[in-house]
């Protein structure tokens, strides 16, 4: 969706403000929110695609003013409501037991370190899917503006680039975020000239690499 | 104010020794938006944790374990060790550039948000810098959790449009003939920059070299 999260190329946010000697967390509630977000997918299976989808649905004015872990809080509570795990008002009545479809046991403390070390790759290792693009191909990013979650930033839609790497086969966030299938497909690093994106204002000595799933692109004829 | 939230306020005041109870109570009724928002979020996150614990969906000790790992164990010193080894061991550097996850695993690193790590080598001709314009993707196993500025609108909006200006804000002035490659982490690949080894460091040990490596150097907003 063309949400407020898609910030590449927007003007007016001012200079980057760096905090000296920044701590990992700024408040205890940030620690707890991080811990909840890290632990919860073990018992309530959801992917980063779902977490991002719900963050992107936060009203634009709120998205741009809320603090980072507040976005996580809003997204996670939204996922929990969607799955009927908490009801509106449930945060006020902690003892209410709702049905828990698709939930499994909480991760145990002694399993955390190994789980973090293992990670959760969305690479679809076992699926053989032929690649239809190759390094060096010129491609056009389709000018689609879906209402659902997608990982194609607006600033490259309708732009032409060059495939510089084939990362392999990954689950497709557009469908996975809607629970309509993982649709694994090749994901490629595509390089764009700044002048292709920003026109006369584009830095001629700079390029940007964006990782794009195959179905968002079409191959262009060779020069 | 909902009853449950209010009871959480009392719990918070009782158990959090660092909190200033009167200030929390006062700020919940005054017009200081930041403090009010912080106090309110603190209560809401506490309520969320309590609900999830009551439902058996999270174990508070497991939350502590995640927090402990990312607050104390997994951070940019990991990445610095990787960089220092790459500077001193050409065979390791080749493996690192070829297959990031497998190479960092040799040092005991890897996993969450680094499952598909790609390492980008800076050279005198090419300067790489990473960003996530859509959210906050970042190579956790080597750099830990991202700083606020990396997740902020100013950085995410501008580095893909005016990278030289952004780098200059960080005090990094690149010669006009240096090519800049900006990597927008828009999918499941996580990027890390292998900075150039500083001049006059020939005699230094791997440990001494690692001490020269900064988080910003591995994001690509700084040179070392």
Interface residues (C-beta under 8 A of the other chain):
Chain A: X5 X6 X7 X8 X9 X10 X11 X13 X14 X15 X16 X17 X18 X19 X22 X24 X25 X27 X28 X29 X31 X32 X33 X34 X35 X36 X38 X39 X40 X43 X44 X52 X55 X64 X67 X68 X69 X70 X73 X76 X77 X85 X86 X89 X90 X91 X92 X93 X94 X95 X97 X98 X100 X103 X105 X106 X107 X108 X109 X110 X111 X112 X113 X115 X116 X117 X118 X119 X120 X121 X122 X123 X151 X152 X153 X155 X165 X167 X170 X173 X187 X189 X191 X194 X198 X201 X203 X205 X206 X207 X208 X209 X210 X211 X212 X213
Chain B: X2 X3 X4 X5 X16 X37 X38 X41 X42 X44 X45 X46 X47 X48 X49 X50 X51 X52 X54 X55 X56 X57 X58 X59 X61 X62 X63 X64 X65 X66 X67 X69 X70 X71 X74 X75 X110 X111 X112 X113 X114 X115 X116 X118 X133 X134 X135 X136 X144 X145 X147 X148 X149 X151 X152 X153 X154 X155 X156 X157 X158 X160 X161 X162 X163 X164 X166 X169 X170 X176 X177 X178 X179 X180 X181 X182 X183 X184 X185 X186 X187 X188 X189
